Amino acid sequence: MARMSAEQRRDQILDATRAIVDAEGFAAVTIGRVAEAAGITRTLVYHQFQGLPGLLTALVDREAERAMAGLSKVIAQRPSGDRDPFTAALAGLIEAASADPATWRMFLMPSEGGPPELYERIEQGRAVGRARIIELVKGADDGNPVPTGPDPELTIHLLHMVGDELLRLHLRDPDTYPAERVLAQCEHMADHLHTTAHVADS
């Protein structure tokens, strides 16, 4: 068997660490457990990351980069067909999260014991998400602003919360909350917003 490169070894260790975090949380991670899961010695883990803080920070950085790449791809997409922009955006997020669920669970359902960088990356991701929702509310994609009622700021917060929670439900239990069920509810809510606005204007 060919010897692993330093980069391959690093990814192997990070993959083993991510599996522990996803199953049991950050607090369950130790150098010994990671070494055992990866089938290597503790010395190799220390050689790559100098210790547990360095290992956890490297994991968060790698996973944040992956999640942000998926989020950026969703933002770059524009809705097609009859689906409203908010539901289309959620559909893109579900697709991205379903392709890499452990990564997205790390940030949407963070466990205790994570490094400070975890919470910094979560806030960065939320800021990007809020900015995208503001674009959708203003009608940046299709020229049709989302009705916001008397308080646009609160509407943006509520849409963000709803989107996050629907995505969490799908990631936590995809059999009970399949994409079709989640998106149907999102679409119903979006239709209700527009219907309510039309009634108010008439």
Secondary structure as UniProt FT lines:
FT   HELIX           6..24
FT   HELIX           26..28
FT   HELIX           31..38
FT   HELIX           42..49
FT   HELIX           52..76
FT   TURN            81..82
FT   HELIX           85..99
FT   HELIX           101..108
FT   TURN            112..113
FT   HELIX           116..137
FT   TURN            138..142
FT   TURN            149..150
FT   HELIX           152..172
FT   TURN            174..176
FT   HELIX           179..201
//
